Amino acid sequence: MNPLDEVQWGHDWAWGVPLIALTCVIHILCLAVFTARVDRVLDTMRDRGRHVTLTFSLVMAMAVTLVTTLHILEGGIWALAFRYLDAIPDNRSAMLYSLGALTTYGDTSIHLAHQWKMLGGLEAVNGVLLFGLTTAFLFAMIQRVLPPAKR
């Protein structure tokens, strides 16, 4: 018996790929808006000669708060999809499973309905992409905020 015969992969991909695209677009748009706002604030602060260390601390704290919120929101989008598809029986489990899959941490006590197993793997792929974007964004924030002499 071939285990692949028991899984209908098409439905997973039909839901997973658009969810990956949606969460990546949300992530990129929010990061772009934040970056534009930080650039404006930094221009104002540099003109006034504000403290670099304080500016760096505040901007990075806001950036980390933003990306944490984004990851939670994006996990919530996946959790809503799992609930809509009846892949997980309750909201709390759906969110816990989703954040676990998104971070590739996983929780061994919560499982997707058998026909949606591949969807969990696709969410993990999405998490790797989102965390890669987040890492690049945070590095770019450090480059923007700290003047070359302070790096």
N, C-alpha and C positions, 0 to 999 in steps of 0.2 A: 504494500500500500504506500503510495506516494503522499507525504504530508502536504505537498503543495496542492493536491487535488481537493483538500478540505477547506482551503482558504480562497475566498473570492477576492483577488487582489485589486481588481478594477475599481471597486467602490472605495477602497482605501485611497487609491491614487486620485480618484475623482474628487474626493474631499480634501485630501492632504495637500496636494499641490496648490490649489487655490488658497488654502489656509496659510501655507508657507508664504505665498506671494502677498497676501493681505497683511500678515504680521510684519513682513519685511518692509512693505511700503509705509505702514504706520510708523515703524521704528525709524526709518530713514527720514521721513518728513518731520517727525518730532525732533530728531537730532539736528536737522538742518535749521529748523526754527530756533532752537536753543543756541546753536552756534552763531547765527546771525545776531541774536540778542546779546550774546556775550561779546561779540565783536564791537557792537555799539557801546556797551557799557565800558569795555576796556579802552576804547578811544577817549571817552569822557574822563575816565579815571587817570589815564596817562597824561592827558592835558593838565590835570590838576595836581599831578605828582603824588598820587596816593601810594600807600605802602604796598609793596609787591607781595610780601608774605601774607598779609591779611587778604588781599585780593585773591591770591592763589588759593588760600584756604576756603574762602567763601564760594568762589567759582567751582572748585572741585567738589565741595560738599553739595552744592546745588546740582552739579552734573551727576554725581553718584545717586542722589535722591531721584533725579529724573529717570535715569536708566533703570533703577530698581523698580520704580513705578511702571515704567514701560514693560518690563519683563513680567510683572504681575498682571498687568492688563492683557498682555499677549497670551499668558497662560490662561487667563479667564476666557478669552476668545476660544481657545482650544477646548476648555472645560464646557463651555456652552455647546460646542459642536458635539462633544461626547454625550452630553445629556440629550440633545436633540435626536441623536442617532440611537439612543438607549444603549450606548456602549458601556455606560457606567450608571448604576442605579440611583445615586443621590448627588446633590450639588457639592457637598463637602468632599466626598471621595473623588469626584470629577476634578475639582480644583487641586487636591493633593496629588492625584495621579498626574495631572497636567504639569504642575510645577516640577514634579519628579522627573517626568519625561523631558521637559524643556531643559532642565539642568543636567540631564543624563544621570542623575542620582538614582532615580527609580525607587519604588516602594514595593516590596515583595508581597504585601498583604492586599494590594488592590490590583485587579486585573481587568483589562478590557474584555468585552464580550468576544467570543472566539472569532467571529467573522470580521472584527475590527482590529485584530492584533497588529497588522502592518501599520495602521494609523499611528500607533504609539511610537514605532520606529521612525516614522516620518516626522513626528513632532520632535523627536530627539535630533534629527537632522536640522530641523528649523532652529532648535536651541543652539546648536553649534554655530550656525550662520549668524543668529542674533547676538550671541556672545562675542563672536568675531567682530561684528560691526561695533559693538559696545567697546571692546578693547581698543580698536582703531580710533574711535571717538574720544575716549578718555586720554589716549596718547596725544591726539591732536589738541585737546584742551590744554594739556600741560605745555605743549609747544606754543600755543597762543598766549597763555597767561604769563609764563615765565620769560622774561627777556633773555636773550642769548648769554649775557654776562652771568646770569643766575643759574643757568643749567649745569 
